[in-house]
Amino acid sequence: MQVPFNTEARSMSLQEARSLYFDRGEVPEALLDRNVLRSWERCRQAGLDPAFKGTRDPDMRAVTEARERNRTLLSHAQPVLEHLFEQIRNSHSMVILADAQGMLIQSYGDPDFLSRAEQVALRPGASWNEFDRGTNAVGTALAERNAVNVFGSEHFFESNAFLTCSAAPILDAQGRLIGALDISSDYRAYQRHSLGLVKMSSRIIEKRIFEAEFAHQGLLSFHSRPDHVGSLCEALLAIGPDGDLLGADQAALDLLGMRREDLPRRHYTMLFDVPLGTLVDRARRDPSSLIAINGRNGERFYGRLRGNLTALATSGPVLLDARGERVGKAPKVENVRPTARPGLTLKSLSTGDERLQAAIDKATRVLGRDIPILIQGESGAGKEMFAKAFHNSGPRGQGPFVALNCAAIPETLIESELFGYSGGAFTGARKEGAVGKIQQAHGGTLFLDEIGDMPLSLQARLLRVLQERCVTPLGTNKSIPVDITLVCATHRRLKEEVARGGFREDLYYRLNGLCINLPSLRERSDIGSLIDKLLREEAGPDRPVTVSSRVMDAFLNYRWPGNIRQLGNVIKVGIALLDDDEDVIETWHLPDDVFEEIGALASSSPATPEPVTARVAETMACAEAVPTSAAAFGRLEEIERDMIQRTLEAENGNISAAARRLGISRNTLYRKLGRF
């Protein structure tokens, strides 16, 4: 139970402290907060008179200039100030924002208290730096770079003793002091929670400034407690395209045990054990999920990557000196402008499925016409591939093909990515500005993937571009003519989104010139032909790779939740896991995440008997050594595992000898051991 604060007892204690300090020259350490005592010392050394009562009128011209200098601070602090004042309204208080020099630049307050505050110039335009106003929460918080309470007679000037103030400093993304947030009231209305409120509110402002500063970079939110990720307690790291650390807030520095000056010599790979590429992949698959990451000193953290994922690339090795300091940058992966594969056309997509062929025929008929295309289908069904084939097949095939995934880019970045911006258009903008995707696609095709996830606020701007054929970059009033063919794709049913208000009806009818519905892979009748085509493309013309009849039957019966994208990945992994002397993909060559399900299908599917190779014969021979009950009821995998275990024991754990005896390569044996 919290003990009520006794204002009278505290006031008497402070009077005793003032008497000891100002009258007797003694230091009342037991009666004063250390922040206040240090402030009194600074004020006395500066020659300030505690009995001083004069006040200068606020300089309104100076406050106008201060507001202009602190536009970034004001823009991010304004909504926080308003919300904070709503929390303390009718408590005879006021909320104040000051700049780094102690100039008050914004305030909100109850009318009855504002009139008293003006008597001591506690309003915008006045400086509350310690050297102007003595010990006070704003000035002392700035001097100490720490949150402080200054109660009643703790104020150095006796004329300010009727106040009680709580203030916290505000730091920018580089850790520089840019201002202070304060709650002031009559000391008799003192509230214990005021300091907590200003600390929390200043943290919100700092977080908003940090995220805006690095809006075009990757942001890693992390903490040692998973429930703190996503809260005000989370730590933030800004990560550049090559893994460089561009920024860190104070919480991140504290958790990692780093100093701010260490940042330029640090790289992501020097801090965490999980590769940056793994974080990027996880964020793209499930943006809200957490991943466990270990610090290089053994700390356990939980993290979530967000921000501009498209700007991040996995970097090469980092050069370190003997002390572990970074001495060179990782090789930088340049951003490559999206282009369509030249050999991919609508005709090349035809592999015998009737529904797909109908979609190809429709798209072929509108080539070269100013008709937007809307492609609908499940995730992984080949929507972007179809869009690239459409682009290559038409008269714009030599022009640029520019793709933007509306679901993969944060809402705060889509506008600048799509429309571009001029230099200095917003905090963190490049000086030279940037050309947006719409302008990049001039003379070619703009492909907007997952258009159903575009924020409503941007849908109106896109509609205007499509109607006027002009784009206006952020930060400028100049309209730039553009000539584009628009192709959009979505896994959503846009008609249903329109009905529930999630998508603009006028934009829907503007995009839906021709609607193409791509069938899911499990609905297609050409899976066999598609598999043969993917095998040829991945293995190359000099390596005739096939899949076994058992695997092919399993493929035909598998549900393929990831559609063509998943099939392509499975085939890539299967080919990669083949040994040099192998050219047939079996179930054990498949990725682990689909192995069990496809393996079960393969086991239950009738298949054409295959020749008994030496390896199979030896497997069967070893199986005869297994007790009858195990051979009768055990699965093939169990028999194989037992055989490998017996062989390893016989060869005293020698992998090479065991592989030779089993008739398989060492890589295959390692892979099987890993699976078991």
Secondary structure, DSSP 4 states (H G I P E B T S, - for coil): -PPPP-HHHHHHHHHHHHIIIIIS----TTTS-HHHHHHHHHHHHTT--TT----PPP-HHHHHHHHHHTHHHHHHHHHHHHHHHHHHTTSSEEEEEEETTSBEEEEEE-HHHHHHHHTTT-STT-B--HHHH-S-HHHHHHHHTS-EEEEGGGSSSGGGTTEEEEEEEEE-TTS-EEEEEEEEEEGGG--TTHHHHHHHHHHHHHHHHHHHHTTTSEEEEEESSGGGTTSTT-EEEEE-TTSBEEEE-HHHHHHHT--GGGGGG-BGGGTBSS-HHHHHHHHHH-TT--EEEEBTTS-EEEEEEEE-GGG-----PPEE-TTS-EEEPPPP-PPPPP---TT--HHHH-SS-HHHHHHHHHHHHTTTSS--EEEE--TTSSHHHHHHHHHHHSTTTTS-EEEEETTTS-HHHHHHHHHEE-TTSSTT--TT-EE-HHHHTTTSEEEEETGGGS-HHHHHHHHHHHHH-EE--BT----EE---EEEEEESS-HHHHHHTTSS-HHHHHHH-SEEEEPPPGGG-S-HHHHHHHHHHHHH-TT---EE-HHHHHHHHH---TTHHHHHHHHHHHHHHTS-TT--EE-GGGS-HHHHHHHHHHHHHS--PPPP--HHHHHHHHHHHTS-HHHHHHS-HHHHHHHHHHHHHHHTTT-HHHHHHHHTS-HHHHHHHHHH-
